[in-house]
Amino acid sequence: MICTAAQIAKLVEGLIEGDPSVGVSRPARIEEAQEGDFAFLDNPRYEHFAYTTKASVLLVSHAFTPTQVVKPTLIRVDNVRGALVKLLPIFDEAVNAQDSSDPSKISVHPTARIGAGTSLGAFSVIESGAVIGSNCIIYPQVYIGRNVRIGDGCRIYPGVRIHFDCVIGDNCILHANSVIGADGFGFAPQKNGTWSKVPQLGNVILENDVEIGACTCIDRASMGSTVVRRGAKLDNLIHIAHNVEVGGDSVLAAQVGVAGSTHLGKNLQIGGQVGFAGHITIADGTKIQAQSGLASSVEEPNTALFGSPAIGYKDFIRSHVVFKQLPDLQRKLAELEKKIKSLENETRSMTPGESNGSTRP
């Protein structure tokens, strides 16, 4: 995909300084950009790169005042980051476009339905009763199981597995090798010490605008549904166990683990490697620092937590300061104990009159 500076300026409502016909095909960092790239400058610390960059087009603010010659064509905008938000999705669509696949390499069951404008990658398998909406991109080697429902405008990257009866909403993104709807971890102990598998008969529901990272696994419910609410964003390598609910617009960083039947509220911010015990509830707006562990419910909304088991964020920071001082505190305590013991020995060796400072008549 190639855009001219004039086309970009029109999209972002910017003003051009330089050649409006120069073409660019991709975005790049200002310090790494080459001819045919467009870059941006929105931080004064990087201004020196504006005079050395090889980019063909450079997005800058109206306030930028060059102190040296700038070679790229400039596009001046009110808000550089805001302009990027408009531009990058256009290039993203071009980069992620899928080549047409040989139909003989795609397996679609006769009872499955595929919406208009949806493309299927090579070696994809669509099972019986599955319904895929319009304008979706299904990349190669995707498996879509029996009676799965997928909405409009979804992008499902290579190697994704969506098991039977699961439901995916509109405009969802599932990254490579994520697994939606594998069995929940359900086993019953037996008298002889073995474990008997408990059938997992529910499904997984991803509501609209959900994004699931690469290699993330969301288990189907034992009964009912495991649910990820609208707008939630899950990073790579996350595990969501059976019957969990993830609240809308929550963000979970990599390697988070959520045990079964836990309810995560909306607008949560969860750092990497946070672990949740099962059957607890986390209030809306909770923020949890990386590597924390939650073993009990959080009832107060908008709480910030840290530690394992997690406590109030500020309490943890204060406690951590004390923790680092423990060796010195232990040494000082030993010295005090030694002095107290010495004073006690001196007191015992005194006569009764000497102990209270009096003398006999």
Buried (B, 14 or more C-beta within 10 A) or exposed (E): EEBBBBBBBEBBEBEBBBBBEBBBBBBBEBEEBEEBBBBBBBEEEBBEBBEEBBBBBBBBBEEBEEEEEBBBBBBBBEEBEEBBEEBEEBBEEEEEEBEEBEEEEBBBBEEBEBBEEBBBBBBBBBBEBBBBBBBBBBBBBBBBBBBBBBBBBBBBBBBBBBBBBBBBBBBBBBBBBBBBBBBBBBEEEEEEEEEEEBEBEBBBBBBBBBBBBBBBBBBBBBEBBBBBBBBBBBBBBBBBBBBBBBBBBBBBBBBBBBBBBBBBBBBBBBBBBBBBBBEBBBBBBBBBBBBBBBEEEBEEEEBBBBBBEBEBBEEBEEBEEEEEEEEEEEEEEEEEEEEEEEEEEEEEEEEEEEEEEEEEE
